[in-house]
Amino acid sequence: MFGPGQGHNSRLNGAPGGRGMNPLMYNFVQQSQGGHQHHTHPQPHHQALNQDHNSHNTAASALNHSGFSSGILPNVTPFTPSSHQNGHTPNSRGGQGQQLTEYQRIQLAAYEESHKADQAMKDQHQPHFFARVKAAENRGVGAPSMPTITAATNSNNDAAAVDGEDEDRGRPVAIEKSDGRQDWRSLDMSGQGLKAISLTVFNTFSFVEELYLPSNNLRELPAAIGRLRKLHHLDVSFNNLTQLPPELGMCTPLRKLLFFSNQVHDLPYELGALHSLELLGHYNNPLKPELKQKLNEEGTTSLIHFLRENAPVPLPPQPRAPVLLQEDVPASLERIRILSWNTLCDKYATSQQYGYTPSLALHWEHRRDSIVAELRERDADILCLQEVAGDAYDSFFAPELAKNDYRGVYWPKTRVSHMRDKTEQGLVDGCAIFYKNTKYILLDRQLVDFRNQAINRPDFKATEDVFNRVMPKDHIGVFCFFESRTTGARFIVVNAHLCWEGHLADVKAVQTGILMEHVTKMSERYTRKPPVSISEKKLIRSPETDEVTELSPEDYTEPLMPSQDYRNNTEIPLFVCGDYNSVLDSSVYELLDKGRVSSEHPELKGHNYGNFTRDGISHPFSLRSAYSHVYRTQEDLPFTNYTPTYTGVIDYIWYSTNSLEAIELLGRPDQEYLSRVPGFPNWHFPSDHIHIMADFIFKPRKDKKALPERERERPDGSSSSRT
């Protein structure tokens, strides 16, 4: 799901600045550098500019004209040419003055400020210099309030469109629910003579946004610095560093990374993930000439882009290991494998949303091939896919998966009915259910239009919350009723995608309530569904050609059994899958897991949704999340959605415990691989969600009955769905 807006000033480095703008504000996009020491960067077309210069007059002139000021650093030793390391200044070349680029002016000003701070700490014995300056700056300013925004604003959707039809998909943001108040976000350990940093800093203070470590004796930064996932400002200037750790690429919010006056020669390609970086302070480092030249000529943002786009494809992660829940399962029991995956619709996979991802890894051609390859490898019986665009379903998923015996059912979001342009219609995403054609017969399929059903409920019609909160969201649910050709067992598969916004938790509960009401009503009808004749079970319609043929004997080794009978709707095996954009303590999880959510639940209280908020929401099924079997164990799934701004479980496979039993799960992703990956999608994970998968067995029925054989009722298929 999605993260913070990434809007930068569009003014390119080196272009004229705006009138009256102080370059110290750093309000524009700049660029940075990277690469491991063992990487080889392409040689530039021009000779690199030398940043170690001899004439300070040119520098001073450039600073005077650029409007830089040292006002925030009072009472420090005046800056002179001799105060530079090796007696050089970073702005003249061979004793000849030259025009400085905007990037160079900013570098020089930032370097001068940093050098003055270093002098204050070393010569005037003023450690914790930046904490002192911050305290002076913040005197009289109240403590920062805790964040109240629980969902990111989509950068592509500044103004919400009427009826949600131009709404773009967003991603959830981690919500701080701690009772403890945390007012400070800055940590200053500058000027302490430190030779090493305790890992406690990174394990305990993950909330830190500004970290100051300059004017110490550090020879390396630990890899654990990558745990500071909220870091905006890092200063490690005037140390003895020879390299920056690749794990810094995990700190994607970084806007300023200063490492003046160290011994850094090269930069890791992982820094290409720092898509928000505005200033890479590198003066007085023996950087490779090609890196210096790219920075001087094009700036920070260009170099970060270069590192991201030219980084070698990393080694793939270790395969996700299966988690065995039950051993020695009798071979006589029928098994079924269910997979659920939000595949990330192409129109949402933009560089604005996923600035840390190489553009080639975002290309639909790469991602779609990776998705289908993964689906083929898993070979599940049922695939529940969300965020599938209509044209992608028709032109790619349906024909490609047909090669593997899959036939599909698909509905787009309901906004498609208001569009006239076929191209625009094809871009609308929706939900798809694919099933193994030779194993199962589709008896019925249903679309659940949340907002249409909400507006037509008698108890909802008079409520403002329905019009203001539920109606603008056009998310849907889809479910199918299947029968096994060989055993006659029948079951229901639900696939839904709920709205993502954190402040619409009540809407998600209402959507889930509407979904389960419809499943309850239709499952009651399914208990009276006529059986499928044995002769008809042998007929299959080709997913590729639509031609009707008869199953060959090798397609079924056991005799085909009659359709099973179910006395009530809760006896029918049920799978509830999808992207519910809801966490463990949400009203949605409570409703599905416990069968009921009270009207007093914090996410419902204060809203008016008729009977839902008067009596609560309930359903009659006994459901359990498949992955709840490993909850709080070493095998627990750490997330299903993984981005720099959010890591959490929001996708589920629930199953009815009275008729099904989970026996195996697809395990967690490779943890070592994740230590340098700030978020998905990337080369090996084509969506920001991972797929979840579980194997189940149908429990033996003590009073198992078969319906008498007769012609089955034809399903009432909707023309708006694609099968």
C-alpha positions in Angstrom: 0.0 0.0 0.0 1.6 4.2 -0.1 3.9 6.9 1.4 4.7 10.6 1.9 4.5 13.0 -0.9 7.8 13.5 -2.6 7.4 16.9 -4.1 10.6 18.8 -4.6 11.3 22.2 -6.1 11.5 21.6 -9.8 14.3 24.1 -10.3 17.4 22.3 -11.6 20.7 22.7 -9.9 22.8 25.3 -11.6 19.8 27.3 -12.8 19.2 30.8 -11.6 17.7 30.9 -8.1 14.5 32.7 -7.2 14.7 36.3 -6.1 15.5 36.8 -2.4 15.9 33.1 -1.8 18.5 32.1 0.8 20.3 29.1 -0.6 20.8 27.8 3.0 17.1 26.8 3.0 18.0 23.9 0.6 14.4 23.9 -0.8 15.2 22.5 -4.1 16.2 19.1 -5.5 19.9 18.3 -5.4 21.9 15.2 -6.0 24.2 12.7 -4.3 26.8 10.0 -4.9 27.3 6.3 -4.3 29.0 3.0 -5.0 30.9 0.4 -3.1 34.6 0.6 -3.2 34.6 -2.5 -5.3 32.2 -1.0 -7.8 33.4 0.6 -10.9 31.7 3.7 -12.0 31.6 4.7 -15.7 34.2 7.2 -16.7 32.9 10.7 -17.3 33.1 12.4 -20.7 34.9 15.4 -19.2 37.8 15.7 -16.8 36.5 15.9 -13.2 36.6 19.3 -11.5 39.1 19.7 -8.8 37.5 20.8 -5.5 40.7 21.5 -3.6 41.4 25.1 -4.5 43.9 27.8 -3.3 42.2 31.1 -3.6 39.7 32.0 -0.8 38.9 35.4 -2.4 36.9 33.7 -5.1 35.0 31.7 -2.5 34.3 34.7 -0.3 33.0 36.6 -3.3 30.8 33.7 -4.3 29.4 33.5 -0.9 28.7 37.2 -0.7 26.8 37.1 -3.9 24.9 34.0 -3.0 23.6 35.5 0.2 24.9 32.9 2.6 25.1 33.7 6.3 26.6 32.1 9.4 24.2 33.7 11.7 23.1 30.5 13.3 26.6 29.8 14.6 27.5 32.7 16.9 30.8 33.2 18.8 33.0 31.0 16.7 36.4 31.5 15.3 36.3 33.4 11.9 36.8 31.2 8.9 40.0 31.6 7.0 41.7 29.8 4.2 44.3 28.3 6.6 41.5 26.7 8.7 40.8 24.3 5.9 42.4 20.9 6.0 45.6 21.0 4.1 45.2 24.7 3.7 42.9 24.4 0.7 39.5 25.9 0.0 37.0 24.0 -2.1 36.2 26.7 -4.7 39.1 27.7 -6.9 41.0 25.7 -9.4 44.7 25.9 -9.9 44.7 29.4 -8.4 42.3 30.7 -11.1 38.8 31.8 -10.0 35.8 30.3 -11.8 32.1 30.6 -11.8 30.6 28.4 -9.1 27.4 26.4 -9.8 24.5 26.7 -7.4 25.3 23.2 -6.1 28.9 24.3 -5.4 27.8 27.4 -3.6 25.6 25.4 -1.3 28.3 22.8 -0.7 30.8 25.6 0.2 28.3 27.4 2.5 27.4 24.1 4.3 31.1 23.2 4.6 32.0 26.5 6.1 29.2 26.2 8.6 30.3 22.7 9.5 33.9 23.8 9.8 33.1 26.6 12.2 31.1 24.1 14.3 34.1 21.8 14.3 36.4 24.7 15.4 34.0 25.6 18.2 34.0 22.1 19.6 37.8 21.4 19.2 39.3 24.8 19.8 36.8 26.3 22.2 35.8 23.0 23.8 32.1 23.3 23.1 30.8 19.7 22.7 27.2 19.0 21.8 27.4 22.1 19.6 24.3 21.4 17.6 22.2 20.7 20.6 23.1 24.1 22.0 22.3 25.8 18.7 18.9 23.9 18.5 18.1 24.9 22.0 18.7 28.5 21.2 16.6 28.3 18.1 13.7 26.5 19.8 13.6 28.7 22.9 10.0 29.7 23.4 8.7 27.1 20.9 6.3 24.5 22.3 7.0 20.8 22.2 6.0 19.2 18.9 2.7 17.5 19.0 2.3 13.8 18.2 1.3 13.0 14.7 -2.4 12.8 14.0 -2.4 11.9 10.4 -2.8 8.2 10.0 -2.7 7.9 6.2 -0.5 9.4 3.6 -1.8 12.0 1.2 -1.4 10.7 -2.3 1.0 13.0 -4.2 -1.0 12.3 -7.4 -4.3 13.3 -6.0 -4.1 16.7 -4.3 -7.7 17.4 -4.9 -10.1 14.5 -4.4 -12.4 14.1 -7.3 -16.1 13.8 -7.0 -17.3 10.2 -6.5 -13.7 9.0 -6.1 -13.4 8.3 -9.8 -10.1 10.1 -10.2 -8.8 8.9 -6.9 -5.4 7.3 -7.0 -4.3 4.5 -4.7 -2.4 5.4 -1.6 -0.5 3.4 0.9 -1.0 3.2 4.7 1.4 4.9 7.1 2.5 3.5 10.4 0.3 5.0 13.2 2.0 5.8 16.5 -0.2 4.4 19.3 2.3 4.6 22.2 0.9 6.1 25.4 4.3 7.7 26.2 4.9 11.2 24.9 8.0 11.7 22.8 8.9 15.3 22.3 12.5 15.2 21.2 13.6 14.0 17.8 17.2 15.1 17.7 20.3 13.4 19.1 23.6 15.3 19.3 26.8 13.4 20.2 29.2 15.7 18.4 32.6 16.7 19.7 32.9 13.8 22.2 36.0 12.1 20.9 34.0 8.9 20.1 35.7 6.0 18.5 32.6 3.9 18.3 28.9 4.1 18.8 26.9 1.8 21.0 24.3 -0.2 19.1 21.8 0.9 21.8 21.5 4.2 20.0 20.1 2.5 16.9 18.1 -0.1 18.8 16.5 2.3 21.3 16.1 5.6 19.4 14.6 4.5 16.2 12.3 7.6 16.3 15.3 10.0 15.9 15.0 12.3 12.9 18.3 14.2 13.3 21.6 12.6 14.4 24.8 14.6 14.9 28.1 12.8 15.1 30.6 15.2 13.8 34.0 16.1 15.3 34.7 12.6 16.7 37.2 9.9 15.9 34.9 7.5 14.2 36.5 5.1 11.7 33.2 3.5 10.6 29.5 3.7 11.0 27.8 0.5 12.0 25.3 -1.2 9.7 22.7 -0.8 12.4 22.3 2.8 11.4 19.9 1.5 8.8 17.4 1.0 11.6 16.9 4.7 11.9 14.1 4.7 9.3 12.8 8.2 10.2 16.2 10.0 9.8 16.0 13.3 8.0 19.4 14.7 8.9 22.7 12.9 9.4 26.0 14.7 10.1 29.2 12.7 10.4 31.6 15.4 9.3 35.2 15.7 10.6 35.7 12.0 11.5 38.0 9.3 10.1 35.5 7.5 8.0 36.8 5.7 4.9 33.4 4.5 3.7 29.6 4.9 4.3 27.7 1.8 5.0 25.3 0.5 2.4 22.6 0.3 5.1 22.3 4.0 4.9 20.1 3.4 1.9 17.5 2.2 4.4 17.1 5.7 5.7 15.0 6.9 2.7 13.6 10.1 4.4 17.1 11.5 4.5 17.3 15.0 3.2 20.7 16.0 4.3 23.7 13.7 4.6 26.9 15.5 5.6 30.3 13.8 5.7 32.7 16.7 5.2 36.4 16.1 5.9 36.6 12.4 6.0 38.5 9.9 3.9 35.6 8.5 1.8 36.7 7.5 -1.7 33.5 5.8 -3.0 29.9 5.6 -2.2 27.6 2.5 -2.1 25.0 2.1 -4.8 22.5 1.6 -2.1 22.4 5.3 -1.5 20.4 5.5 -4.7 17.4 4.7 -2.5 17.7 8.1 -0.9 15.2 9.7 -3.3 14.5 12.6 -0.9 18.1 13.7 -0.5 18.6 17.4 -1.1 22.2 17.9 0.1 25.1 15.5 0.0 27.9 17.2 1.9 31.2 15.7 0.6 33.9 18.4 0.5 37.4 17.4 1.8 36.9 13.8 0.9 39.1 12.0 -1.7 36.0 11.0 -3.8 36.5 9.5 -7.2 36.9 12.2 -9.8 33.9 11.0 -11.8 31.7 11.4 -8.8 32.9 14.9 -8.0 32.3 15.9 -11.6 28.8 14.6 -11.7 28.0 16.4 -8.4 29.5 19.6 -9.5 27.8 19.6 -12.9 24.5 18.1 -12.1 24.0 18.1 -8.3 22.8 15.7 -5.7 19.5 14.5 -7.1 21.2 13.6 -10.4 23.8 11.5 -8.7 21.3 9.7 -6.5 19.3 8.9 -9.7 22.5 7.7 -11.4 23.3 5.3 -8.4 19.7 4.0 -8.4 19.5 3.4 -12.1 23.0 1.9 -12.5 23.2 -0.2 -9.5 23.8 -3.9 -10.4 20.8 -6.2 -9.7 21.4 -7.6 -6.3 21.4 -11.3 -5.5 17.9 -12.7 -5.1 16.7 -13.6 -1.6 16.6 -17.1 -0.2 13.3 -18.8 -1.1 10.4 -18.4 1.3 10.4 -21.7 3.3 7.1 -23.5 3.9 5.8 -23.6 7.5 4.4 -27.0 8.3 1.4 -26.8 10.7 0.3 -30.5 10.6 2.3 -33.6 9.8 1.1 -37.0 8.6 -2.0 -35.7 6.8 -4.0 -38.7 5.4 -3.7 -38.9 1.7 -7.4 -39.6 1.5 -8.3 -36.1 2.6 -8.9 -33.5 -0.1 -6.3 -30.7 -0.2 -6.6 -27.2 -1.6 -4.0 -24.4 -1.9 -5.2 -20.8 -1.7 -3.0 -17.8 -2.7 -3.9 -14.1 -2.2 -1.9 -11.2 -3.6 -2.2 -7.4 -4.2 -0.2 -7.2 -7.5 0.1 -3.4 -7.6 -1.7 -2.0 -10.6 0.6 -0.5 -13.2 -0.9 3.0 -13.1 -0.1 3.2 -9.4 3.5 2.0 -9.8 5.0 5.5 -10.3 8.4 6.9 -9.5 6.6 9.6 -7.4 5.2 6.9 -5.1 8.2 4.5 -5.2 11.2 6.9 -5.6 13.5 4.3 -4.0 12.9 1.7 -6.8 14.9 1.6 -10.1 12.7 2.6 -13.0 13.3 -0.7 -14.9 12.1 -2.6 -11.8 8.9 -0.5 -11.9 8.2 -1.2 -15.6 5.0 -3.2 -16.1 6.6 -5.6 -18.5 9.2 -6.6 -15.8 6.7 -6.7 -13.0 3.9 -8.7 -14.8 6.4 -11.3 -15.9 7.7 -11.7 -12.4 4.1 -11.9 -11.0 3.1 -14.7 -13.5 6.4 -16.6 -12.9 5.7 -16.5 -9.2 2.1 -17.7 -9.6 3.3 -20.6 -11.8 5.9 -21.6 -9.3 3.3 -21.6 -6.4 0.8 -23.6 -8.5 -2.1 -22.8 -6.2 -5.6 -24.2 -6.9 -7.2 -20.8 -6.3 -5.6 -17.4 -7.0 -7.2 -14.2 -5.4 -5.6 -11.2 -7.0 -6.3 -7.5 -6.2 -5.4 -4.4 -8.2 -5.6 -6.1 -11.5 -6.4 -3.6 -14.3 -9.0 -4.5 -16.8 -6.7 -4.4 -19.8 -4.0 -6.4 -17.9 -6.6 -9.1 -17.1 -7.8 -9.3 -20.7 -4.5 -9.1 -22.5 -2.1 -10.7 -20.1 -3.3 -12.5 -17.0 -6.2 -14.4 -18.5 -4.3 -15.7 -21.6 -1.0 -16.3 -19.7 -2.6 -18.2 -16.8 -4.8 -20.2 -19.2 -1.6 -21.9 -20.2 -1.5 -23.3 -16.7 -5.1 -24.5 -16.6 -6.5 -21.4 -14.9 -9.8 -19.9 -15.8 -10.7 -16.5 -14.2 -13.5 -14.3 -13.0 -13.0 -10.6 -12.9 -14.8 -7.3 -12.0 -13.3 -3.8 -12.0 -14.1 -1.1 -9.5 -17.5 0.4 -10.1 -16.2 3.7 -11.5 -15.8 1.9 -14.8 -19.5 2.2 -15.4 -19.3 6.0 -15.5 -16.5 6.0 -18.2 -17.1 6.1 -21.9 -13.5 5.8 -23.1 -12.5 2.2 -23.5 -8.9 3.0 -22.8 -9.8 4.7 -19.5 -12.0 1.7 -18.6 -9.1 -0.7 -19.2 -7.0 1.2 -16.7 -9.4 0.7 -13.8 -8.3 -2.0 -11.4 -10.4 -4.6 -9.7 -10.4 -8.1 -8.2 -9.8 -11.4 -10.0 -10.3 -15.0 -8.9 -8.5 -17.7 -11.0 -9.2 -21.4 -10.5 -7.9 -24.7 -11.8 -10.3 -25.5 -14.6 -9.8 -29.2 -14.7 -10.3 -29.5 -10.9 -13.2 -27.3 -10.2 -16.6 -26.2 -11.6 -17.7 -22.7 -11.2 -21.3 -22.8 -9.9 -21.9 -19.1 -9.3 -20.0 -15.7 -9.2 -21.0 -12.5 -7.4 -19.9 -8.9 -7.3 -20.3 -7.0 -4.1 -20.6 -3.3 -4.8 -20.1 -1.7 -1.4 -21.4 1.7 -2.0 -24.3 0.6 -4.1 -25.5 -1.8 -1.4 -24.9 0.8 1.3 -27.0 3.4 -0.4 -29.8 0.9 -0.9 -30.0 -0.3 2.7 -33.1 1.2 4.3 -31.3 1.8 7.6 -28.4 3.6 5.8 -30.4 6.0 3.6 -30.7 8.9 6.0 -27.2 8.9 7.4 -24.6 11.6 6.4 -21.7 9.2 7.1 -22.9 7.0 4.2 -22.8 9.9 1.7 -19.7 11.6 3.0 -17.5 8.6 3.9 -18.8 5.4 2.3 -20.1 6.6 -1.1 -16.8 8.2 -2.3 -15.0 4.8 -2.2 -15.8 2.5 -5.0 -13.9 -0.6 -3.8 -15.5 -4.0 -4.4 -15.6 -7.6 -3.3 -16.0 -10.7 -5.5 -16.8 -14.2 -4.6 -17.3 -17.5 -6.3 -19.1 -20.8 -5.5 -17.1 -23.9 -6.7 -17.5 -27.6 -6.8 -14.7 -30.2 -6.9 -15.1 -32.4 -10.0 -13.6 -35.4 -8.2 -15.0 -35.2 -4.6 -18.2 -33.2 -5.1 -17.1 -30.9 -2.2 -18.4 -27.4 -2.6 -16.8 -24.2 -1.2 -17.0 -20.4 -1.4 -14.0 -18.1 -2.2 -14.2 -14.4 -1.3 -11.7 -11.9 -2.7 -12.0 -8.2 -1.5 -10.0 -5.0 -1.6 -11.0 -2.4 1.0 -10.1 1.3 1.1 -6.6 2.1 2.4 -7.0 5.4 4.3 -6.3 5.1 8.1 -8.9 7.7 8.9 -11.6 5.6 7.2 -11.4 2.7 9.5 -15.2 2.9 10.0 -15.7 2.6 6.3 -13.6 -0.6 6.1 -15.8 -2.1 8.9 -18.9 -1.1 7.0 -17.5 -2.6 3.7 -16.6 -5.8 5.5 -20.0 -6.0 7.1 -21.8 -5.5 3.7 -19.5 -8.2 2.2 -20.3 -10.8 4.9 -24.0 -10.0 4.8 -24.0 -10.8 1.1 -22.0 -13.9 1.5 -24.4 -15.0 4.3 -27.4 -14.5 2.1 -26.0 -16.2 -1.0 -24.6 -19.1 0.9 -28.1 -19.9 2.2 -29.2 -20.1 -1.4 -26.2 -22.3 -2.2 -27.5 -25.0 0.2 -30.4 -25.5 -2.2 -28.2 -25.5 -5.3 -29.0 -28.6 -7.5 -26.2 -31.2 -8.0 -24.0 -31.4 -11.0 -24.4 -34.5 -13.1 -21.4 -36.9 -13.5 -21.6 -36.5 -17.2 -21.4 -32.7 -16.9 -18.4 -33.0 -14.5 -16.4 -34.5 -17.4 -17.0 -31.5 -19.6 -14.5 -28.6 -19.5 -14.3 -25.4 -21.4 -10.8 -24.6 -22.5 -9.5 -21.4 -20.8 -7.6 -20.6 -24.0 -10.0 -21.4 -26.8 -13.3 -21.6 -24.9 -13.9 -24.9 -26.7 -15.9 -27.5 -24.7 -14.2 -30.9 -24.5 -14.4 -34.0 -22.2 -11.9 -34.7 -19.5 -9.4 -37.5 -20.4 -9.2 -40.4 -17.9 -5.7 -39.3 -16.8 -7.2 -36.0 -15.5 -8.9 -37.9 -12.7 -7.5 -41.0 -11.1 -10.4 -41.5 -8.7 -14.0 -42.0 -9.7 -16.0 -38.7 -10.0 -18.2 -38.3 -6.9 -21.7 -36.8 -6.7 -22.2 -33.2 -5.5 -22.2 -33.0 -1.7 -25.1 -31.7 0.3 -25.1 -29.0 3.0 -27.8 -28.6 5.5 -27.0 -24.9 6.3 -24.8 -22.2 5.0 -22.2 -22.4 7.8 -21.4 -26.0 6.7 -20.2 -24.8 3.3 -16.4 -24.4 3.4 -15.5 -20.7 3.1 -12.3 -18.8 2.3 -12.2 -15.0 2.8 -9.2 -13.5 1.1 -7.9 -10.2 0.0 -6.3 -6.8 0.9 -8.2 -5.5 3.9 -5.9 -2.6 4.8 -6.5 -3.4 8.4 -4.3 -4.6 11.2 -4.7 -7.0 14.1 -6.5 -4.7 16.5 -8.9 -3.2 13.9 -12.7 -3.6 13.8 -12.3 -5.5 10.5 -10.1 -8.1 12.0 -12.3 -8.4 15.0 -15.4 -8.8 12.9 -13.9 -11.5 10.7 -12.1 -13.4 13.5 -14.7 -13.3 16.2 -17.8 -13.1 14.1 -18.9 -9.8 15.7 -17.8 -6.3 16.4 -19.5 -4.1 18.9 -21.0 -0.7 18.0 -18.9 0.6 20.9 -15.7 -0.3 19.0 -13.5 2.9 18.8 -13.5 2.8 15.0 -17.3 2.7 14.9 -18.3 4.9 17.9 -19.5 8.3 16.9 -20.6 7.3 13.4 -24.1 6.6 12.1 -24.5 3.5 9.9 -28.0 2.4 10.9 -28.1 -1.1 12.4 -24.4 -1.5 12.2 -23.7 1.3 14.7 -26.9 0.6 16.7 -26.5 -3.2 17.2 -23.0 -3.9 16.0 -21.9 -6.0 12.9 -21.9 -9.8 12.8 -21.7 -12.8 10.6 -22.6 -16.5 11.3 -19.3 -18.2 10.2 -16.5 -19.5 12.4 -13.4 -18.0 10.7 -9.7 -18.0 11.5 -6.8 -16.3 9.8 -4.5 -18.9 8.4 -1.4 -17.1 9.7 -2.7 -16.8 13.2 -1.3 -20.3 13.8 2.2 -18.7 13.8 1.3 -15.5 15.6 4.0 -14.3 18.0 6.4 -17.2 17.0 9.6 -17.1 15.1 7.6 -18.0 12.0 5.2 -15.1 12.3 4.8 -13.1 9.2 6.3 -9.7 9.8 4.4 -7.9 7.0 2.4 -8.3 3.9 2.9 -4.7 2.8 6.5 -3.3 2.9 7.4 0.3 2.2 9.6 2.8 3.9 6.6 4.4 5.6 4.7 1.3 6.5 5.5 -2.3 7.3 2.6 -4.5 8.5 0.2 -7.3 7.9 -2.9 -6.1 6.1 -3.6 -9.1 3.7 -5.4 -12.2 4.9 -6.7 -15.7 4.2 -9.5 -16.5 6.6 -11.1 -20.0 6.5 -14.1 -21.7 8.2 -12.7 -23.8 11.0 -15.7 -26.2 11.2 -15.1 -27.5 7.7 -11.4 -26.7 6.9 -8.1 -27.2 8.5 -4.8 -25.3 7.7 -1.9 -27.6 7.3 0.9 -25.5 5.7 1.8 -21.9 5.2 4.2 -20.0 2.9 6.8 -18.6 5.2 8.3 -15.2 5.7 10.8 -13.4 3.3 14.5 -13.7 3.8 15.4 -11.5 6.7 19.0 -11.0 5.7 17.9 -9.8 2.3 15.6 -7.3 3.9 18.4 -5.7 5.9 19.4 -3.6 2.8 16.0 -3.3 1.1 14.1 -0.2 2.2 10.9 -1.2 0.6 9.1 -3.0 -2.2 8.6 -3.2 -5.2 12.1 -4.0 -6.4 13.9 -6.4 -8.7 12.7 -9.5 -6.9 9.4 -8.4 -5.4 7.2 -6.9 -8.1 4.6 -5.4 -5.8 4.7 -3.5 -2.5 2.7 -6.5 -1.1 4.0 -10.0 -0.8 1.7 -12.9 -1.7 0.4 -15.1 1.1 -0.5 -18.8 0.6 -1.9 -21.6 2.7 -2.7 -25.3 2.1 -5.9 -26.7 3.6 -7.7 -30.0 4.0 -11.4 -30.5 3.9 -12.4 -32.0 7.2 -14.2 -35.4 7.0 -17.9 -35.1 7.4 -19.5 -37.6 9.8 -22.9 -37.4 8.0 -21.5 -36.8 4.6 -24.3 -36.8 2.1 -24.4 -36.6 -1.7 -27.1 -34.9 -3.6 -29.1 -37.1 -6.0 -27.8 -36.7 -9.5 -29.8 -34.5 -11.8 -29.2 -31.6 -14.1 -27.6 -28.7 -12.2 -29.0 -25.2 -12.3 -27.1 -22.9 -14.7 -25.4 -20.0 -12.8 -26.8 -16.6 -13.4 -23.6 -15.0 -14.7 -23.4 -11.2 -14.8 -22.4 -9.7 -18.2 -20.3 -7.1 -16.4 -17.8 -9.8 -15.2 -15.1 -11.4 -17.3 -14.6 -15.2 -17.1 
